[in-house]
Amino acid sequence: AAAQAAEAELEMARARAGAADDADADLRAARAEIRRLEAQLEDTLSAPFFADGEGAAGMRERLRALEQSERQLRARAAHLEGTVQAQHSELEALRAGRERAAAELDEARDELA
């Protein structure tokens, strides 16, 4: 009976040792994953837009400023396009008027001759 009790206790100790080994392996894997994530975070934080102090908030602000600048440039381009079209129309009207005036002048000269 004592031998059976000792054998049962030995089996329980082996089971606990196996569970401890499994827990130890899980702990080593978790620590390795933590080291990997820390290295990844360090790499990310050393990226140029973090390293120069801007960070994500600074990048968003720069993006907003660039978008605003783009809108202003597009509005200015549209305004200039309208101005060019208006001046082209005026030029065409002046050319047509000059041609009419030249034709009238030729007609008047012909009548006087």
DASUL-V555680 format. One record per residue. N is the residue number from 1. RES is the residue in one letter. SS is DSSP state (hx for helix, st for strand, lp for the rest). Layout:
N|RES|SS / N|RES|SS
//
This chain:
1|A|lp / 2|A|hx / 3|A|hx / 4|Q|hx / 5|A|hx / 6|A|hx / 7|E|hx / 8|A|hx / 9|E|hx / 10|L|hx / 11|E|hx / 12|M|hx / 13|A|hx / 14|R|hx / 15|A|hx / 16|R|hx / 17|A|hx / 18|G|hx / 19|A|hx / 20|A|hx / 21|D|hx / 22|D|hx / 23|A|hx / 24|D|hx / 25|A|hx / 26|D|hx / 27|L|hx / 28|R|hx / 29|A|hx / 30|A|hx / 31|R|hx / 32|A|hx / 33|E|hx / 34|I|hx / 35|R|hx / 36|R|hx / 37|L|hx / 38|E|hx / 39|A|hx / 40|Q|hx / 41|L|hx / 42|E|hx / 43|D|hx / 44|T|hx / 45|L|hx / 46|S|lp / 47|A|lp / 48|P|hx / 49|F|hx / 50|F|hx / 51|A|hx / 52|D|lp / 53|G|lp / 54|E|lp / 55|G|hx / 56|A|hx / 57|A|hx / 58|G|hx / 59|M|hx / 60|R|hx / 61|E|hx / 62|R|hx / 63|L|hx / 64|R|hx / 65|A|hx / 66|L|hx / 67|E|hx / 68|Q|hx / 69|S|hx / 70|E|hx / 71|R|hx / 72|Q|hx / 73|L|hx / 74|R|hx / 75|A|hx / 76|R|hx / 77|A|hx / 78|A|hx / 79|H|hx / 80|L|hx / 81|E|hx / 82|G|hx / 83|T|hx / 84|V|hx / 85|Q|hx / 86|A|hx / 87|Q|hx / 88|H|hx / 89|S|hx / 90|E|hx / 91|L|hx / 92|E|hx / 93|A|hx / 94|L|hx / 95|R|hx / 96|A|hx / 97|G|hx / 98|R|hx / 99|E|hx / 100|R|hx / 101|A|hx / 102|A|hx / 103|A|hx / 104|E|hx / 105|L|hx / 106|D|hx / 107|E|hx / 108|A|hx / 109|R|hx / 110|D|hx / 111|E|hx / 112|L|hx / 113|A|lp
//
